[in-house]
Amino acid sequence: MAQGTRLNRKAGMDRHCRIIWGHYLQPPFHDGEFDAAYEVEAIIHSPDHRAVYEHVHRVLRPGGVFGGYAWCMTNRYDPGNPEHRRMKRGIERGTALSDIPTTRFVDKALQEVGLELLETQDRIELCDPETPWYLPLTGRDRDPRYLLFSKPGRFALDRLTAAGERARLLPTSTTKITEVVMGAVDALAESGRAGIFTPSYFYLCRKPTR
Ligand SMILES: C[S@@+](CC[C@H](N)C(=O)[O-])C[C@H]1O[C@@H](n2cnc3c(N)ncnc32)[C@H](O)[C@@H]1O
C-alpha cells in the first residue's frame, strides 16, 4: 500500500487516486459511492464470485459501470470430459484457485445480481495464432525471459531448489511447490492449446438506472 501511494505521488496521481486495503467480500464502501469499478484477474481468487458482484452492484451508483478481465473456462470446456477436468484441476491446484468459472457462469452471475451486460468478448480470439498467449509457458519461446519454462531451464531450477533445500538455504518443500506451480504452467499451456481456457475474458456491464 505504501509503495502504491508512493508511485501514485510520483506519477502525479495522488490527488485523484487513493489506495485502500480491503477484502472484496467486505468492501469498506457506501452504497452507490462509485461511478465505475473494474477488476483484472482478481475476483477469480474469490470462492464466491457472485457475492463479489453483489458488492460491486451495491457500491455503484445507478448508471455506473463495471468491467473486467477474468480467467475463465470457455464454451469448449466440457465438464463431462475427464481430460478437460484434469487440465482445469491442474491450473487450479498450481495457482491456488478453488473453481475457475465458465464464461457462461460469469455472464449469468453478473446479470443475476442485477447488472446489465453491455459487452463480453474472449480477447484471446483477437490474438495472432502464430504467437498464442501460452507460447512462453511451453518453453518454446526464444525470449530469454521465458528460459525457465524450457526443458533445460526446468532441469536447472529443479537441481538448484533441491540443492538449496539440502544446504538449508531454501525452506523445505521449495522443490515440491515449484513442481506444483510448473504443473499449472503445463495445464495452462495444454488448456490454452485445447481452447478450453482463456486468461482474458472481457466483460462490461452497467447498473440499471431503474
Ligand atoms: C492475479 S492478481 C491481479 C492483480 C492486478 N489486477 C493485475 O492484473 O496485475 C490478483 C489480485 O487479487 C487480489 N485479491 C485476492 N483476494 C482478494 C480479496 N479477498 N479481496 C481483495 N482483493 C483480493 C490480490 O491482492 C491480487 O492483487
Ligand as a Chemical Component Dictionary entry (heavy atoms), coordinates in Angstrom:
data_LIG
# 
_chem_comp.id                   LIG 
_chem_comp.type                 NON-POLYMER 
_chem_comp.pdbx_formal_charge   0 
_chem_comp.three_letter_code    LIG 
# 
loop_
_chem_comp_atom.comp_id 
_chem_comp_atom.atom_id 
_chem_comp_atom.alt_atom_id 
_chem_comp_atom.type_symbol 
_chem_comp_atom.charge 
_chem_comp_atom.model_Cartn_x 
_chem_comp_atom.model_Cartn_y 
_chem_comp_atom.model_Cartn_z 
_chem_comp_atom.pdbx_ordinal 
LIG C1  C1  C 0  -3.518  -12.101 -10.122 1  
LIG S1  S1  S 1  -3.507  -10.678 -9.085  2  
LIG C2  C2  C 0  -4.066  -9.434  -10.193 3  
LIG C3  C3  C 0  -3.536  -8.115  -9.779  4  
LIG C4  C4  C 0  -3.772  -6.972  -10.761 5  
LIG N1  N1  N 0  -5.176  -6.765  -11.002 6  
LIG C5  C5  C 0  -3.045  -7.226  -12.015 7  
LIG O1  O1  O 0  -3.679  -7.524  -13.026 8  
LIG O2  O2  O -1 -1.816  -7.131  -12.002 9  
LIG C6  C6  C 0  -4.858  -10.986 -8.029  10 
LIG C7  C7  C 0  -5.207  -9.859  -7.112  11 
LIG O3  O3  O 0  -6.383  -10.216 -6.385  12 
LIG C8  C8  C 0  -6.280  -9.612  -5.108  13 
LIG N2  N2  N 0  -7.142  -10.324 -4.166  14 
LIG C9  C9  C 0  -7.136  -11.627 -3.846  15 
LIG N3  N3  N 0  -8.051  -11.888 -2.898  16 
LIG C10 C10 C 0  -8.663  -10.700 -2.594  17 
LIG C11 C11 C 0  -9.701  -10.317 -1.693  18 
LIG N4  N4  N 0  -10.263 -11.205 -0.902  19 
LIG N5  N5  N 0  -10.076 -9.025  -1.670  20 
LIG C12 C12 C 0  -9.493  -8.114  -2.486  21 
LIG N6  N6  N 0  -8.506  -8.414  -3.369  22 
LIG C13 C13 C 0  -8.087  -9.703  -3.418  23 
LIG C14 C14 C 0  -4.811  -9.795  -4.747  24 
LIG O4  O4  O 0  -4.423  -8.848  -3.787  25 
LIG C15 C15 C 0  -4.132  -9.536  -6.081  26 
LIG O5  O5  O 0  -3.779  -8.194  -6.216  27 
# 
loop_
_chem_comp_bond.comp_id 
_chem_comp_bond.atom_id_1 
_chem_comp_bond.atom_id_2 
_chem_comp_bond.value_order 
_chem_comp_bond.pdbx_ordinal 
LIG C1  S1  SING 1  
LIG S1  C2  SING 2  
LIG S1  C6  SING 3  
LIG C2  C3  SING 4  
LIG C3  C4  SING 5  
LIG C4  N1  SING 6  
LIG C4  C5  SING 7  
LIG C5  O1  DOUB 8  
LIG C5  O2  SING 9  
LIG C6  C7  SING 10 
LIG C7  O3  SING 11 
LIG C7  C15 SING 12 
LIG O3  C8  SING 13 
LIG C8  N2  SING 14 
LIG C8  C14 SING 15 
LIG N2  C9  SING 16 
LIG N2  C13 SING 17 
LIG C9  N3  DOUB 18 
LIG N3  C10 SING 19 
LIG C10 C11 SING 20 
LIG C10 C13 DOUB 21 
LIG C11 N4  SING 22 
LIG C11 N5  DOUB 23 
LIG N5  C12 SING 24 
LIG C12 N6  DOUB 25 
LIG N6  C13 SING 26 
LIG C14 O4  SING 27 
LIG C14 C15 SING 28 
LIG C15 O5  SING 29 
# 
